[in-house]
Amino acid sequence: MRGKVVMVTGAASGLGAACVELLLKQGATVVGLDRQSAPPPPRGSWIPLDLADVSAIGPAVRRAVEQHGRLDGLVNAAGVMDTRPFMQISPADFDKIFSVNVRAAFFVLQAAAEHMAHTGGGSAVLFSSTGGRVGRPLAAHYAASKAAMISLVKSTSVALADVGVRVNCVSPGLVETPMLQDIRRRRAAQGAPSADSVRHDWESRIPLGRLGSPSEVAEVVAFLVSDAASYVTGEDIGVHGGLETS
């Protein structure tokens, strides 16, 4: 990864922060983007950005390229999650999920791909979820947004192949992040015995018997960004401990 400039959205916490940490270890220059403030990476920069404001995406990507001279990779880890029964999902709930998980991801990829094409190509990794591949009765709108990510990868990997930009996605399962901890608390508030009981139920359904760690997802992301995956495009890779096979 030495000499490569990689932009990571949702870089302040969770899976995005784990990707930043590993990419830095592997030698990349990292541009972190997030609506939360954070110190800039030791080798790279930080750009505040609320992805819900799509008009700010293009200028933010241009700023990253102006700062570092090129763009070789994109990791779009930013996303929002909501858990509630299907009949209780309002238009506002639906629009909030899709504005970040789909609309923003689409235009981040579009802006980044334009710059990567100018510097000889690159690699983009989007985030889907096991929720985009199997049913989620308590998060139907979230699951639909993640299914859209898989479709977007299939289309854009073909659309951008002739300019040397590879596009893939990862689909994490139950990975221990602040977002997952919040989901456990909300499920308890919605009727589960406790947040701990929710975790135990999840772990009982995972063949490997445990939740994943952000670093385990970051390893797959870093592979897809790197030249080691130079012949991989249009793929959706599950990182879920066998959850979908149980």
C-alpha positions in Angstrom: 0.0 0.0 0.0 3.0 2.3 0.1 2.6 5.3 -2.1 -1.2 4.9 -2.3 -3.7 7.5 -1.2 -6.9 6.0 0.2 -10.0 7.9 1.2 -12.1 6.4 4.0 -15.6 7.6 4.9 -17.1 7.0 8.3 -13.5 7.1 9.6 -14.1 8.3 13.1 -15.3 5.0 14.7 -16.3 1.4 14.2 -15.4 -0.3 10.9 -14.2 2.9 9.3 -11.7 3.6 12.1 -10.4 -0.1 11.9 -9.9 0.3 8.2 -7.9 3.6 8.7 -5.7 1.9 11.3 -4.9 -1.1 9.1 -4.3 0.9 5.9 -1.9 3.2 7.8 0.0 0.1 9.1 0.3 -1.2 5.6 1.8 2.0 4.4 -1.0 3.9 2.8 -1.7 7.7 3.1 -5.2 7.9 4.4 -7.8 10.7 4.1 -10.4 10.3 6.7 -13.9 11.7 6.2 -16.6 11.9 8.8 -19.2 14.3 10.3 -17.5 13.7 13.7 -14.2 15.5 14.3 -11.0 13.5 14.9 -7.3 14.1 14.8 -5.9 13.7 11.3 -4.1 10.4 10.6 -0.3 10.5 11.2 0.1 10.0 7.5 -2.7 11.7 5.7 -5.4 14.3 6.5 -8.9 14.7 7.9 -11.9 16.3 6.1 -15.1 16.9 8.0 -18.1 15.8 5.9 -21.7 15.0 6.5 -22.6 12.6 3.7 -26.2 13.4 3.9 -25.3 16.7 2.1 -24.4 15.3 -1.3 -23.5 18.8 -2.6 -20.5 18.7 -0.3 -19.1 15.4 -1.5 -17.5 16.5 -4.8 -15.6 19.4 -3.1 -14.4 17.2 -0.3 -13.0 14.6 -2.8 -11.4 17.4 -4.8 -9.8 18.8 -1.6 -8.3 15.3 -0.8 -6.8 15.1 -4.3 -5.4 18.6 -4.0 -3.8 17.8 -0.7 -2.2 14.6 -1.8 -1.9 14.8 -5.5 -3.8 11.6 -6.4 -6.4 9.1 -5.2 -5.9 5.4 -5.5 -8.6 4.0 -3.3 -12.0 4.5 -1.6 -13.4 2.8 1.4 -17.0 3.8 2.0 -17.6 2.6 5.5 -20.1 5.4 6.5 -23.6 4.2 7.1 -26.6 4.4 9.4 -28.8 1.7 10.9 -32.3 1.7 12.3 -34.2 -1.1 14.0 -38.0 -1.1 14.2 -40.9 -3.3 13.1 -41.9 -3.1 9.5 -45.3 -1.5 10.1 -43.7 1.3 12.2 -41.2 2.5 9.6 -42.2 6.0 8.5 -41.2 7.8 5.3 -38.7 9.9 7.3 -37.2 6.7 8.7 -36.9 5.3 5.2 -35.4 8.5 3.7 -32.8 8.8 6.5 -31.5 5.3 5.8 -31.4 5.7 2.1 -29.9 9.2 2.0 -26.7 8.0 3.6 -26.5 4.3 2.8 -27.5 4.6 -0.8 -27.6 8.1 -2.2 -24.4 9.3 -0.5 -22.5 6.1 -1.3 -23.5 6.5 -5.0 -22.2 10.0 -5.3 -19.0 9.3 -3.2 -18.2 6.5 -5.6 -18.9 8.7 -8.6 -16.7 11.5 -7.4 -13.9 9.2 -6.3 -13.9 7.2 -9.5 -13.5 10.3 -11.6 -10.3 11.2 -9.8 -9.0 7.6 -9.7 -9.5 7.3 -13.5 -7.3 10.4 -14.0 -4.4 8.8 -12.1 -4.5 5.4 -13.8 -7.3 3.6 -11.9 -7.8 2.4 -8.4 -10.1 0.4 -6.1 -13.3 1.2 -4.4 -14.8 -0.9 -1.5 -18.4 -0.3 -0.5 -20.1 -1.7 2.6 -23.2 -3.9 2.3 -24.3 -6.2 5.1 -25.6 -9.7 5.7 -28.8 -7.7 6.0 -28.6 -7.0 2.3 -28.4 -10.8 1.5 -31.0 -12.3 3.9 -34.2 -11.1 5.5 -34.2 -8.6 8.4 -37.8 -8.3 9.7 -36.8 -5.6 12.3 -34.8 -3.5 9.8 -36.5 -3.9 6.4 -35.5 -0.4 5.2 -31.9 -0.9 6.3 -31.7 -4.3 4.6 -33.1 -2.8 1.4 -30.5 -0.1 1.4 -27.7 -2.7 1.8 -29.2 -4.8 -1.0 -28.9 -1.7 -3.2 -25.2 -1.6 -2.4 -24.7 -5.0 -3.9 -26.5 -4.0 -7.0 -24.6 -0.8 -7.3 -21.3 -2.8 -7.1 -22.4 -5.1 -9.8 -23.3 -2.2 -12.2 -20.4 0.1 -11.5 -17.7 -2.6 -11.6 -18.7 -3.0 -15.3 -19.2 0.7 -15.9 -15.8 1.6 -14.5 -13.7 -1.4 -15.7 -12.5 0.4 -18.8 -10.9 3.2 -16.8 -9.1 0.8 -14.4 -11.3 1.3 -11.4 -12.3 -1.9 -9.5 -15.4 -1.9 -7.4 -16.2 -4.5 -4.7 -18.1 -4.7 -1.5 -17.9 -6.4 1.9 -20.9 -7.7 3.8 -20.1 -7.8 7.5 -22.3 -9.9 9.8 -22.5 -9.2 13.5 -19.4 -7.3 14.3 -18.8 -5.6 17.7 -19.0 -1.9 17.0 -20.8 1.0 18.7 -23.6 0.6 16.1 -24.1 -3.0 17.1 -24.1 -2.1 20.8 -26.8 0.5 20.1 -28.9 -2.1 18.2 -28.7 -4.5 21.3 -29.9 -1.7 23.6 -32.8 -0.8 21.2 -33.8 -4.5 20.8 -34.0 -4.7 24.6 -36.2 -1.6 24.7 -38.4 -3.2 22.0 -39.1 -6.2 24.2 -36.0 -8.5 24.4 -35.1 -9.5 28.0 -31.8 -7.6 28.0 -29.1 -6.4 25.7 -26.9 -9.3 26.9 -29.6 -11.8 26.0 -29.7 -10.3 22.5 -26.0 -10.9 22.2 -26.2 -14.4 23.4 -29.0 -15.2 20.9 -26.9 -13.8 18.1 -23.8 -15.8 19.1 -25.9 -19.0 19.3 -26.8 -18.6 15.6 -23.2 -17.9 14.4 -21.4 -21.1 13.4 -18.0 -19.7 14.7 -19.8 -18.9 18.0 -18.8 -15.3 18.5 -19.2 -11.8 17.2 -16.7 -10.5 14.7 -14.1 -7.8 15.4 -13.7 -4.6 13.3 -10.1 -5.6 12.5 -11.3 -8.8 10.9 -13.4 -6.8 8.5 -10.6 -4.4 7.9 -8.3 -7.2 6.7 -10.7 -8.1 3.9 -11.2 -4.4 3.0 -7.4 -3.8 2.8 -7.0 -6.9 0.6 -9.6 -5.5 -1.8 -8.1 -2.1 -1.9 -4.6 -3.5 -2.5 -3.0 -4.7 -5.7 -3.2 -8.2 -4.3 -6.8 -8.1 -5.5 -6.0 -6.7 -8.9 -8.2 -9.3 -10.7 -11.1 -9.0 -8.3 -14.0 -6.7 -9.2 -17.8 -6.8 -8.9 -17.7 -9.1 -5.9 -19.6 -9.0 -2.6 -17.6 -10.8 0.1 -19.3 -11.9 3.3 -17.4 -11.5 6.6 -19.9 -13.1 9.1 -18.5 -16.2 10.8 -20.8 -18.4 8.8 -24.0 -16.7 9.8 -25.6 -17.0 6.4 -25.0 -20.7 6.3 -26.6 -21.6 9.6 
